[in-house]
Amino acid sequence: MSQRRVTIYCRNCRHSTLGYQERPNHVLHLIATLFLCGAWLPVWLLLCCLPGPKKCGRCGMAGR
């Protein structure tokens, strides 16, 4: 999975920090969609629409 940089407030560190958010691996999902004749497409679209959890760059805990 790739990562996207985001600014978050970390409850553990108690301040705003630069964190990251996981994104889906589009090449892997494309291969799965082609291999399964399109059956994986709804899962791929759902993963693209729902954002993953944002994590603190310092401590790794989930932030807001």
N, CA, C and O atoms as a Tripos MOL2 file, in Angstrom:
@<TRIPOS>MOLECULE
protein
  256   255    64     0     0
PROTEIN
NO_CHARGES

@<TRIPOS>ATOM
      1 N           0.8310   -1.1830    0.0000 N.3       1 MET1
      2 CA          0.0000    0.0000    0.0000 C.3       1 MET1
      3 C           0.8730    1.2430    0.0000 C.2       1 MET1
      4 O           1.9630    1.2640    0.5720 O.2       1 MET1
      5 N           0.3780    2.2520   -0.6400 N.am      2 SER2
      6 CA          1.0840    3.5230   -0.6140 C.3       2 SER2
      7 C           0.5320    4.3720    0.5240 C.2       2 SER2
      8 O          -0.4940    4.0490    1.1220 O.2       2 SER2
      9 N           1.2240    5.4490    0.8050 N.am      3 GLN3
     10 CA          0.8210    6.3050    1.9170 C.3       3 GLN3
     11 C           0.6420    7.7340    1.4380 C.2       3 GLN3
     12 O           1.2900    8.1780    0.4900 O.2       3 GLN3
     13 N          -0.2490    8.4420    2.1140 N.am      4 ARG4
     14 CA         -0.4890    9.8470    1.8370 C.3       4 ARG4
     15 C          -0.1910   10.6150    3.1180 C.2       4 ARG4
     16 O          -0.6230   10.2040    4.1950 O.2       4 ARG4
     17 N           0.5360   11.7170    3.0210 N.am      5 ARG5
     18 CA          0.8700   12.5380    4.1870 C.3       5 ARG5
     19 C          -0.3090   13.4380    4.5490 C.2       5 ARG5
     20 O          -0.9020   14.0730    3.6770 O.2       5 ARG5
     21 N          -0.6450   13.4900    5.8340 N.am      6 VAL6
     22 CA         -1.7360   14.3250    6.3280 C.3       6 VAL6
     23 C          -1.3260   14.9520    7.6580 C.2       6 VAL6
     24 O          -0.4910   14.4090    8.3820 O.2       6 VAL6
     25 N          -1.9260   16.1010    7.9690 N.am      7 THR7
     26 CA         -1.7110   16.7250    9.2700 C.3       7 THR7
     27 C          -2.8440   16.2890   10.1850 C.2       7 THR7
     28 O          -4.0160   16.4300    9.8370 O.2       7 THR7
     29 N          -2.4950   15.7550   11.3630 N.am      8 ILE8
     30 CA         -3.4940   15.2480   12.2940 C.3       8 ILE8
     31 C          -3.1990   15.7420   13.6960 C.2       8 ILE8
     32 O          -2.0930   16.2010   13.9820 O.2       8 ILE8
     33 N          -4.1870   15.6480   14.5640 N.am      9 TYR9
     34 CA         -3.9710   15.8710   15.9810 C.3       9 TYR9
     35 C          -3.8560   14.5000   16.6320 C.2       9 TYR9
     36 O          -4.7820   13.6920   16.5590 O.2       9 TYR9
     37 N          -2.7210   14.2400   17.2680 N.am     10 CYS10
     38 CA         -2.4870   12.9520   17.9100 C.3      10 CYS10
     39 C          -2.8910   13.0480   19.3780 C.2      10 CYS10
     40 O          -2.3990   13.9050   20.1120 O.2      10 CYS10
     41 N          -3.7910   12.1600   19.7970 N.am     11 ARG11
     42 CA         -4.2280   12.1460   21.1980 C.3      11 ARG11
     43 C          -3.1300   11.6320   22.1220 C.2      11 ARG11
     44 O          -3.0930   11.9900   23.2990 O.2      11 ARG11
     45 N          -2.2410   10.8010   21.6030 N.am     12 ASN12
     46 CA         -1.1630   10.2580   22.4140 C.3      12 ASN12
     47 C          -0.0510   11.2910   22.6150 C.2      12 ASN12
     48 O           0.4230   11.4730   23.7360 O.2      12 ASN12
     49 N           0.3740   11.9740   21.5330 N.am     13 CYS13
     50 CA          1.4250   12.9970   21.6150 C.3      13 CYS13
     51 C           0.8820   14.3350   22.1200 C.2      13 CYS13
     52 O           1.6360   15.1800   22.6020 O.2      13 CYS13
     53 N          -0.4260   14.5130   22.0020 N.am     14 ARG14
     54 CA         -1.1400   15.7260   22.4110 C.3      14 ARG14
     55 C          -0.7150   16.9870   21.6620 C.2      14 ARG14
     56 O          -0.5790   18.0520   22.2660 O.2      14 ARG14
     57 N          -0.5090   16.8730   20.3690 N.am     15 HIS15
     58 CA         -0.2810   18.0380   19.5180 C.3      15 HIS15
     59 C          -0.4790   17.6410   18.0520 C.2      15 HIS15
     60 O          -0.5400   16.4590   17.7120 O.2      15 HIS15
     61 N          -0.5760   18.6580   17.1990 N.am     16 SER16
     62 CA         -0.7150   18.4030   15.7630 C.3      16 SER16
     63 C           0.6250   17.9480   15.2130 C.2      16 SER16
     64 O           1.6710   18.4940   15.5630 O.2      16 SER16
     65 N           0.5830   16.9630   14.3670 N.am     17 THR17
     66 CA          1.8030   16.4020   13.8020 C.3      17 THR17
     67 C           1.5400   15.9260   12.3790 C.2      17 THR17
     68 O           0.3900   15.7850   11.9630 O.2      17 THR17
     69 N           2.6060   15.6840   11.6450 N.am     18 LEU18
     70 CA          2.4850   15.1560   10.2980 C.3      18 LEU18
     71 C           2.3380   13.6450   10.4020 C.2      18 LEU18
     72 O           3.1870   12.9640   10.9770 O.2      18 LEU18
     73 N           1.2680   13.1400    9.8460 N.am     19 GLY19
     74 CA          1.0040   11.7040    9.9110 C.3      19 GLY19
     75 C           0.8770   11.1240    8.5230 C.2      19 GLY19
     76 O           1.2720   11.7520    7.5410 O.2      19 GLY19
     77 N           0.3300    9.9330    8.4390 N.am     20 TYR20
     78 CA          0.1550    9.2800    7.1500 C.3      20 TYR20
     79 C          -1.1440    8.4950    7.1360 C.2      20 TYR20
     80 O          -1.6940    8.1330    8.1770 O.2      20 TYR20
     81 N          -1.6120    8.2470    5.9330 N.am     21 GLN21
     82 CA         -2.8470    7.5010    5.7170 C.3      21 GLN21
     83 C          -2.5950    6.5010    4.6020 C.2      21 GLN21
     84 O          -2.0790    6.8620    3.5450 O.2      21 GLN21
     85 N          -2.9550    5.2530    4.8350 N.am     22 GLU22
     86 CA         -2.7490    4.1960    3.8440 C.3      22 GLU22
     87 C          -3.7210    4.3670    2.6730 C.2      22 GLU22
     88 O          -4.8750    4.7510    2.8600 O.2      22 GLU22
     89 N          -3.2330    4.0750    1.4670 N.am     23 ARG23
     90 CA         -4.0580    4.0880    0.2690 C.3      23 ARG23
     91 C          -3.9630    2.7260   -0.4000 C.2      23 ARG23
     92 O          -2.9520    2.0410   -0.2450 O.2      23 ARG23
     93 N          -4.9950    2.3140   -1.1440 N.am     24 PRO24
     94 CA         -4.9580    0.9930   -1.7810 C.3      24 PRO24
     95 C          -3.9180    0.9210   -2.8990 C.2      24 PRO24
     96 O          -3.6100    1.9260   -3.5390 O.2      24 PRO24
     97 N          -3.3900   -0.2640   -3.1210 N.am     25 ASN25
     98 CA         -2.4560   -0.5280   -4.2020 C.3      25 ASN25
     99 C          -3.2820   -0.7790   -5.4660 C.2      25 ASN25
    100 O          -3.8380   -1.8640   -5.6370 O.2      25 ASN25
    101 N          -3.3620    0.2130   -6.3440 N.am     26 HIS26
    102 CA         -4.2530    0.1310   -7.4970 C.3      26 HIS26
    103 C          -3.8190   -0.9250   -8.5100 C.2      26 HIS26
    104 O          -4.6700   -1.5420   -9.1500 O.2      26 HIS26
    105 N          -2.5330   -1.1420   -8.6660 N.am     27 VAL27
    106 CA         -2.0590   -2.1610   -9.6190 C.3      27 VAL27
    107 C          -2.5030   -3.5500   -9.1620 C.2      27 VAL27
    108 O          -2.9790   -4.3520   -9.9650 O.2      27 VAL27
    109 N          -2.3450   -3.8240   -7.8820 N.am     28 LEU28
    110 CA         -2.7650   -5.1200   -7.3390 C.3      28 LEU28
    111 C          -4.2770   -5.3250   -7.4930 C.2      28 LEU28
    112 O          -4.7200   -6.4180   -7.8450 O.2      28 LEU28
    113 N          -5.0610   -4.2850   -7.2330 N.am     29 HIS29
    114 CA         -6.5110   -4.3990   -7.3590 C.3      29 HIS29
    115 C          -6.9340   -4.5400   -8.8220 C.2      29 HIS29
    116 O          -7.9150   -5.2250   -9.1140 O.2      29 HIS29
    117 N          -6.2090   -3.9010   -9.7440 N.am     30 LEU30
    118 CA         -6.5000   -4.0630  -11.1660 C.3      30 LEU30
    119 C          -6.2570   -5.5050  -11.5990 C.2      30 LEU30
    120 O          -7.0700   -6.0860  -12.3180 O.2      30 LEU30
    121 N          -5.1400   -6.0810  -11.1610 N.am     31 ILE31
    122 CA         -4.8370   -7.4760  -11.5020 C.3      31 ILE31
    123 C          -5.8960   -8.4140  -10.9250 C.2      31 ILE31
    124 O          -6.3400   -9.3380  -11.6060 O.2      31 ILE31
    125 N          -6.3020   -8.1820   -9.6750 N.am     32 ALA32
    126 CA         -7.3300   -9.0230   -9.0570 C.3      32 ALA32
    127 C          -8.6580   -8.8880   -9.7990 C.2      32 ALA32
    128 O          -9.3660   -9.8790   -9.9810 O.2      32 ALA32
    129 N          -9.0050   -7.6730  -10.2290 N.am     33 THR33
    130 CA        -10.2550   -7.4550  -10.9670 C.3      33 THR33
    131 C         -10.2280   -8.1750  -12.3060 C.2      33 THR33
    132 O         -11.2190   -8.7910  -12.6990 O.2      33 THR33
    133 N          -9.1030   -8.1040  -13.0090 N.am     34 LEU34
    134 CA         -8.9960   -8.7930  -14.2960 C.3      34 LEU34
    135 C          -9.0000  -10.3080  -14.1250 C.2      34 LEU34
    136 O          -9.6500  -11.0210  -14.8900 O.2      34 LEU34
    137 N          -8.2690  -10.8020  -13.1140 N.am     35 PHE35
    138 CA         -8.1860  -12.2430  -12.8670 C.3      35 PHE35
    139 C          -9.5400  -12.8280  -12.4680 C.2      35 PHE35
    140 O          -9.8650  -13.9540  -12.8450 O.2      35 PHE35
    141 N         -10.3370  -12.0620  -11.7010 N.am     36 LEU36
    142 CA        -11.6350  -12.5480  -11.2390 C.3      36 LEU36
    143 C         -12.7990  -12.0770  -12.1150 C.2      36 LEU36
    144 O         -13.9560  -12.1060  -11.6950 O.2      36 LEU36
    145 N         -12.4800  -11.6460  -13.3300 N.am     37 CYS37
    146 CA        -13.4820  -11.2360  -14.3340 C.3      37 CYS37
    147 C         -14.4260  -10.1530  -13.8180 C.2      37 CYS37
    148 O         -15.6280  -10.1920  -14.0820 O.2      37 CYS37
    149 N         -13.8830   -9.1980  -13.0910 N.am     38 GLY38
    150 CA        -14.6740   -8.0620  -12.6400 C.3      38 GLY38
    151 C         -15.3380   -8.2280  -11.2850 C.2      38 GLY38
    152 O         -15.9260   -7.2740  -10.7740 O.2      38 GLY38
    153 N         -15.2630   -9.4050  -10.6920 N.am     39 ALA39
    154 CA        -15.9330   -9.6380   -9.4050 C.3      39 ALA39
    155 C         -15.2900   -8.8360   -8.2630 C.2      39 ALA39
    156 O         -15.9460   -8.5570   -7.2600 O.2      39 ALA39
    157 N         -14.0220   -8.4700   -8.4110 N.am     40 TRP40
    158 CA        -13.3120   -7.7310   -7.3670 C.3      40 TRP40
    159 C         -13.5620   -6.2210   -7.4680 C.2      40 TRP40
    160 O         -13.2000   -5.4860   -6.5490 O.2      40 TRP40
    161 N         -14.1630   -5.7490   -8.5440 N.am     41 LEU41
    162 CA        -14.3760   -4.3160   -8.7720 C.3      41 LEU41
    163 C         -15.1640   -3.6280   -7.6570 C.2      41 LEU41
    164 O         -14.7680   -2.5350   -7.2530 O.2      41 LEU41
    165 N         -16.2590   -4.2000   -7.1330 N.am     42 PRO42
    166 CA        -16.9710   -3.5230   -6.0310 C.3      42 PRO42
    167 C         -16.1020   -3.3430   -4.7750 C.2      42 PRO42
    168 O         -16.1980   -2.3260   -4.0880 O.2      42 PRO42
    169 N         -15.2650   -4.3270   -4.4890 N.am     43 VAL43
    170 CA        -14.3730   -4.2290   -3.3260 C.3      43 VAL43
    171 C         -13.3610   -3.1100   -3.5470 C.2      43 VAL43
    172 O         -13.0970   -2.3200   -2.6410 O.2      43 VAL43
    173 N         -12.8050   -3.0440   -4.7310 N.am     44 TRP44
    174 CA        -11.8170   -2.0200   -5.0720 C.3      44 TRP44
    175 C         -12.4380   -0.6240   -4.9660 C.2      44 TRP44
    176 O         -11.8270    0.2890   -4.4100 O.2      44 TRP44
    177 N         -13.6390   -0.4620   -5.4960 N.am     45 LEU45
    178 CA        -14.3190    0.8410   -5.4170 C.3      45 LEU45
    179 C         -14.6320    1.2220   -3.9770 C.2      45 LEU45
    180 O         -14.5210    2.3910   -3.6050 O.2      45 LEU45
    181 N         -15.0170    0.2560   -3.1760 N.am     46 LEU46
    182 CA        -15.2900    0.5220   -1.7640 C.3      46 LEU46
    183 C         -14.0250    0.9740   -1.0400 C.2      46 LEU46
    184 O         -14.0670    1.9110   -0.2440 O.2      46 LEU46
    185 N         -12.9060    0.3130   -1.3120 N.am     47 LEU47
    186 CA        -11.6370    0.6990   -0.6900 C.3      47 LEU47
    187 C         -11.1780    2.0880   -1.1270 C.2      47 LEU47
    188 O         -10.5370    2.8010   -0.3550 O.2      47 LEU47
    189 N         -11.4990    2.4710   -2.3460 N.am     48 CYS48
    190 CA        -11.1360    3.8080   -2.8280 C.3      48 CYS48
    191 C         -11.9980    4.8910   -2.1860 C.2      48 CYS48
    192 O         -11.5250    6.0040   -1.9580 O.2      48 CYS48
    193 N         -13.2420    4.5790   -1.8970 N.am     49 CYS49
    194 CA        -14.1700    5.5680   -1.3380 C.3      49 CYS49
    195 C         -14.0180    5.7470    0.1730 C.2      49 CYS49
    196 O         -14.2150    6.8450    0.6930 O.2      49 CYS49
    197 N         -13.6690    4.6760    0.8710 N.am     50 LEU50
    198 CA        -13.5380    4.7600    2.3240 C.3      50 LEU50
    199 C         -12.0860    5.0590    2.6950 C.2      50 LEU50
    200 O         -11.1940    4.2750    2.3690 O.2      50 LEU50
    201 N         -11.8380    6.1830    3.3730 N.am     51 PRO51
    202 CA        -10.4590    6.4900    3.7450 C.3      51 PRO51
    203 C          -9.9620    5.5710    4.8540 C.2      51 PRO51
    204 O         -10.7230    5.1840    5.7410 O.2      51 PRO51
    205 N          -8.7020    5.2320    4.7970 N.am     52 GLY52
    206 CA         -8.0900    4.4110    5.8340 C.3      52 GLY52
    207 C          -7.8160    5.2410    7.0830 C.2      52 GLY52
    208 O          -7.9550    6.4640    7.0520 O.2      52 GLY52
    209 N          -7.4340    4.6030    8.1700 N.am     53 PRO53
    210 CA         -7.1550    5.3420    9.3970 C.3      53 PRO53
    211 C          -5.9040    6.2040    9.2540 C.2      53 PRO53
    212 O          -4.9390    5.8120    8.5970 O.2      53 PRO53
    213 N          -5.9330    7.3750    9.8740 N.am     54 LYS54
    214 CA         -4.7820    8.2710    9.8780 C.3      54 LYS54
    215 C          -3.9370    7.9450   11.0970 C.2      54 LYS54
    216 O          -4.4590    7.8060   12.2030 O.2      54 LYS54
    217 N          -2.6220    7.8230   10.8920 N.am     55 LYS55
    218 CA         -1.7210    7.4500   11.9820 C.3      55 LYS55
    219 C          -0.6670    8.5240   12.1850 C.2      55 LYS55
    220 O          -0.2220    9.1600   11.2290 O.2      55 LYS55
    221 N          -0.2730    8.7190   13.4250 N.am     56 CYS56
    222 CA          0.7260    9.6910   13.8060 C.3      56 CYS56
    223 C           2.1020    9.2860   13.2480 C.2      56 CYS56
    224 O           2.4660    8.1110   13.2980 O.2      56 CYS56
    225 N           2.8510   10.2390   12.7260 N.am     57 GLY57
    226 CA          4.1760    9.9590   12.2100 C.3      57 GLY57
    227 C           5.2060    9.7320   13.2960 C.2      57 GLY57
    228 O           6.2490    9.1290   13.0430 O.2      57 GLY57
    229 N           4.9290   10.2100   14.5140 N.am     58 ARG58
    230 CA          5.8610   10.0460   15.6250 C.3      58 ARG58
    231 C           5.6600    8.7320   16.3750 C.2      58 ARG58
    232 O           6.5960    7.9450   16.5230 O.2      58 ARG58
    233 N           4.4350    8.4990   16.8460 N.am     59 CYS59
    234 CA          4.2040    7.3370   17.7020 C.3      59 CYS59
    235 C           3.4600    6.2010   17.0110 C.2      59 CYS59
    236 O           3.4550    5.0780   17.5160 O.2      59 CYS59
    237 N           2.8310    6.4650   15.8670 N.am     60 GLY60
    238 CA          2.1290    5.4310   15.1380 C.3      60 GLY60
    239 C           0.7070    5.1710   15.5930 C.2      60 GLY60
    240 O           0.0280    4.3080   15.0370 O.2      60 GLY60
    241 N           0.2440    5.9070   16.6000 N.am     61 MET61
    242 CA         -1.1280    5.7440   17.0900 C.3      61 MET61
    243 C          -2.1030    6.4230   16.1220 C.2      61 MET61
    244 O          -1.7210    7.3350   15.3890 O.2      61 MET61
    245 N          -3.3510    5.9790   16.1240 N.am     62 ALA62
    246 CA         -4.3860    6.5710   15.2870 C.3      62 ALA62
    247 C          -4.7230    7.9570   15.8170 C.2      62 ALA62
    248 O          -4.8390    8.1610   17.0250 O.2      62 ALA62
    249 N          -4.8770    8.9030   14.9030 N.am     63 GLY63
    250 CA         -5.2030   10.2780   15.2780 C.3      63 GLY63
    251 C          -6.5680   10.6710   14.7630 C.2      63 GLY63
    252 O          -7.3310    9.8290   14.2890 O.2      63 GLY63
    253 N          -6.8730   11.9480   14.8560 N.am     64 ARG64
    254 CA         -8.1590   12.4690   14.3720 C.3      64 ARG64
    255 C          -7.9720   13.1850   13.0690 C.2      64 ARG64
    256 O          -8.9380   13.6950   12.5010 O.2      64 ARG64
@<TRIPOS>BOND
     1     1     2 1
     2     2     3 1
     3     3     4 2
     4     3     5 am
     5     5     6 1
     6     6     7 1
     7     7     8 2
     8     7     9 am
     9     9    10 1
    10    10    11 1
    11    11    12 2
    12    11    13 am
    13    13    14 1
    14    14    15 1
    15    15    16 2
    16    15    17 am
    17    17    18 1
    18    18    19 1
    19    19    20 2
    20    19    21 am
    21    21    22 1
    22    22    23 1
    23    23    24 2
    24    23    25 am
    25    25    26 1
    26    26    27 1
    27    27    28 2
    28    27    29 am
    29    29    30 1
    30    30    31 1
    31    31    32 2
    32    31    33 am
    33    33    34 1
    34    34    35 1
    35    35    36 2
    36    35    37 am
    37    37    38 1
    38    38    39 1
    39    39    40 2
    40    39    41 am
    41    41    42 1
    42    42    43 1
    43    43    44 2
    44    43    45 am
    45    45    46 1
    46    46    47 1
    47    47    48 2
    48    47    49 am
    49    49    50 1
    50    50    51 1
    51    51    52 2
    52    51    53 am
    53    53    54 1
    54    54    55 1
    55    55    56 2
    56    55    57 am
    57    57    58 1
    58    58    59 1
    59    59    60 2
    60    59    61 am
    61    61    62 1
    62    62    63 1
    63    63    64 2
    64    63    65 am
    65    65    66 1
    66    66    67 1
    67    67    68 2
    68    67    69 am
    69    69    70 1
    70    70    71 1
    71    71    72 2
    72    71    73 am
    73    73    74 1
    74    74    75 1
    75    75    76 2
    76    75    77 am
    77    77    78 1
    78    78    79 1
    79    79    80 2
    80    79    81 am
    81    81    82 1
    82    82    83 1
    83    83    84 2
    84    83    85 am
    85    85    86 1
    86    86    87 1
    87    87    88 2
    88    87    89 am
    89    89    90 1
    90    90    91 1
    91    91    92 2
    92    91    93 am
    93    93    94 1
    94    94    95 1
    95    95    96 2
    96    95    97 am
    97    97    98 1
    98    98    99 1
    99    99   100 2
   100    99   101 am
   101   101   102 1
   102   102   103 1
   103   103   104 2
   104   103   105 am
   105   105   106 1
   106   106   107 1
   107   107   108 2
   108   107   109 am
   109   109   110 1
   110   110   111 1
   111   111   112 2
   112   111   113 am
   113   113   114 1
   114   114   115 1
   115   115   116 2
   116   115   117 am
   117   117   118 1
   118   118   119 1
   119   119   120 2
   120   119   121 am
   121   121   122 1
   122   122   123 1
   123   123   124 2
   124   123   125 am
   125   125   126 1
   126   126   127 1
   127   127   128 2
   128   127   129 am
   129   129   130 1
   130   130   131 1
   131   131   132 2
   132   131   133 am
   133   133   134 1
   134   134   135 1
   135   135   136 2
   136   135   137 am
   137   137   138 1
   138   138   139 1
   139   139   140 2
   140   139   141 am
   141   141   142 1
   142   142   143 1
   143   143   144 2
   144   143   145 am
   145   145   146 1
   146   146   147 1
   147   147   148 2
   148   147   149 am
   149   149   150 1
   150   150   151 1
   151   151   152 2
   152   151   153 am
   153   153   154 1
   154   154   155 1
   155   155   156 2
   156   155   157 am
   157   157   158 1
   158   158   159 1
   159   159   160 2
   160   159   161 am
   161   161   162 1
   162   162   163 1
   163   163   164 2
   164   163   165 am
   165   165   166 1
   166   166   167 1
   167   167   168 2
   168   167   169 am
   169   169   170 1
   170   170   171 1
   171   171   172 2
   172   171   173 am
   173   173   174 1
   174   174   175 1
   175   175   176 2
   176   175   177 am
   177   177   178 1
   178   178   179 1
   179   179   180 2
   180   179   181 am
   181   181   182 1
   182   182   183 1
   183   183   184 2
   184   183   185 am
   185   185   186 1
   186   186   187 1
   187   187   188 2
   188   187   189 am
   189   189   190 1
   190   190   191 1
   191   191   192 2
   192   191   193 am
   193   193   194 1
   194   194   195 1
   195   195   196 2
   196   195   197 am
   197   197   198 1
   198   198   199 1
   199   199   200 2
   200   199   201 am
   201   201   202 1
   202   202   203 1
   203   203   204 2
   204   203   205 am
   205   205   206 1
   206   206   207 1
   207   207   208 2
   208   207   209 am
   209   209   210 1
   210   210   211 1
   211   211   212 2
   212   211   213 am
   213   213   214 1
   214   214   215 1
   215   215   216 2
   216   215   217 am
   217   217   218 1
   218   218   219 1
   219   219   220 2
   220   219   221 am
   221   221   222 1
   222   222   223 1
   223   223   224 2
   224   223   225 am
   225   225   226 1
   226   226   227 1
   227   227   228 2
   228   227   229 am
   229   229   230 1
   230   230   231 1
   231   231   232 2
   232   231   233 am
   233   233   234 1
   234   234   235 1
   235   235   236 2
   236   235   237 am
   237   237   238 1
   238   238   239 1
   239   239   240 2
   240   239   241 am
   241   241   242 1
   242   242   243 1
   243   243   244 2
   244   243   245 am
   245   245   246 1
   246   246   247 1
   247   247   248 2
   248   247   249 am
   249   249   250 1
   250   250   251 1
   251   251   252 2
   252   251   253 am
   253   253   254 1
   254   254   255 1
   255   255   256 2
@<TRIPOS>SUBSTRUCTURE
     1 MET1         2 RESIDUE 1 A MET
     2 SER2         6 RESIDUE 1 A SER
     3 GLN3        10 RESIDUE 1 A GLN
     4 ARG4        14 RESIDUE 1 A ARG
     5 ARG5        18 RESIDUE 1 A ARG
     6 VAL6        22 RESIDUE 1 A VAL
     7 THR7        26 RESIDUE 1 A THR
     8 ILE8        30 RESIDUE 1 A ILE
     9 TYR9        34 RESIDUE 1 A TYR
    10 CYS10       38 RESIDUE 1 A CYS
    11 ARG11       42 RESIDUE 1 A ARG
    12 ASN12       46 RESIDUE 1 A ASN
    13 CYS13       50 RESIDUE 1 A CYS
    14 ARG14       54 RESIDUE 1 A ARG
    15 HIS15       58 RESIDUE 1 A HIS
    16 SER16       62 RESIDUE 1 A SER
    17 THR17       66 RESIDUE 1 A THR
    18 LEU18       70 RESIDUE 1 A LEU
    19 GLY19       74 RESIDUE 1 A GLY
    20 TYR20       78 RESIDUE 1 A TYR
    21 GLN21       82 RESIDUE 1 A GLN
    22 GLU22       86 RESIDUE 1 A GLU
    23 ARG23       90 RESIDUE 1 A ARG
    24 PRO24       94 RESIDUE 1 A PRO
    25 ASN25       98 RESIDUE 1 A ASN
    26 HIS26      102 RESIDUE 1 A HIS
    27 VAL27      106 RESIDUE 1 A VAL
    28 LEU28      110 RESIDUE 1 A LEU
    29 HIS29      114 RESIDUE 1 A HIS
    30 LEU30      118 RESIDUE 1 A LEU
    31 ILE31      122 RESIDUE 1 A ILE
    32 ALA32      126 RESIDUE 1 A ALA
    33 THR33      130 RESIDUE 1 A THR
    34 LEU34      134 RESIDUE 1 A LEU
    35 PHE35      138 RESIDUE 1 A PHE
    36 LEU36      142 RESIDUE 1 A LEU
    37 CYS37      146 RESIDUE 1 A CYS
    38 GLY38      150 RESIDUE 1 A GLY
    39 ALA39      154 RESIDUE 1 A ALA
    40 TRP40      158 RESIDUE 1 A TRP
    41 LEU41      162 RESIDUE 1 A LEU
    42 PRO42      166 RESIDUE 1 A PRO
    43 VAL43      170 RESIDUE 1 A VAL
    44 TRP44      174 RESIDUE 1 A TRP
    45 LEU45      178 RESIDUE 1 A LEU
    46 LEU46      182 RESIDUE 1 A LEU
    47 LEU47      186 RESIDUE 1 A LEU
    48 CYS48      190 RESIDUE 1 A CYS
    49 CYS49      194 RESIDUE 1 A CYS
    50 LEU50      198 RESIDUE 1 A LEU
    51 PRO51      202 RESIDUE 1 A PRO
    52 GLY52      206 RESIDUE 1 A GLY
    53 PRO53      210 RESIDUE 1 A PRO
    54 LYS54      214 RESIDUE 1 A LYS
    55 LYS55      218 RESIDUE 1 A LYS
    56 CYS56      222 RESIDUE 1 A CYS
    57 GLY57      226 RESIDUE 1 A GLY
    58 ARG58      230 RESIDUE 1 A ARG
    59 CYS59      234 RESIDUE 1 A CYS
    60 GLY60      238 RESIDUE 1 A GLY
    61 MET61      242 RESIDUE 1 A MET
    62 ALA62      246 RESIDUE 1 A ALA
    63 GLY63      250 RESIDUE 1 A GLY
    64 ARG64      254 RESIDUE 1 A ARG
